[in-house]
Amino acid sequence: MTRIRMIASDLDGTMLLNGALNLRPETCGLIQGLINEGIGFAASSGRQYDNLQNLFQPVRDQISYITQNGCVTYFNSRMISQELMDPLLGKEILQDIRRHPDLRAMATAAECVYADADDEKFLNHLREVVRVRCHPVERVEEISFPYSKISMFVENGVDDSEYWKKRYGDRCTVVPSDRQWLDFFPTGVSKAKGMRCILDCTGIDPEEVLVFGDNDNDLELFDLAGCAVTVSSAKESIRRRADTVTELVEHVLMEILNGKRNIEDWKK
């Protein structure tokens, strides 16, 4: 039997359901219990490091972070990998997004995000809802600072992701990260690549990892791990790829603490 030694979970749509802004009250207590039993935990998200640390405040210094869909990874409070967007390609994408009046964009670096200073509504959304450290700039496509990822925001929901994949999918990775967001980041970067960096630091085998996810940007992590779990609200194509479906991530965490600690316990 293969023991679970590491758990990684997506946030939006997986641990955070129905637009929730905060984790459930019991979540960090369950994670602390897993850590006490020698099972590691990694937050795996398109979000930024500071944002994730705020969400996991009670255990923030005891877990790992795969941020920006794998562009920047942290272990033991230390950055262990970082990938950067090609600035010429990034500028092209940002200029293209600007041509559509109903779209907004931000460029995400390791420590902050950059967005247009004159778009106060979007800046407020980033600060108050997304809760990221935001640096306003005159025109986001003109920034000279290195950054890892571009995120396109559509208030009413992204419905043309295939259009953007056809335009840029041969030069970078283009994936939805939530209903309102579409991410662009360097080819070859994934949450799975970030997880491999963490596993290299811990000596844990991929077969000893259980992961949670709900979207296309989680699928490479599904393929890497010994067991993949999704939530019942995920789309059908994701549910088909998962080994197990649950109503809440916390239900699985609780059952692991109660003794279902082998990967085989969670296979269909």
Order of alpha helices (4+ residues) and beta strands (2+ residues): beta-alpha-beta-alpha-beta-beta-beta-alpha-beta-beta-alpha-beta-beta-alpha-beta-beta-alpha-beta-alpha-beta-alpha-beta-alpha
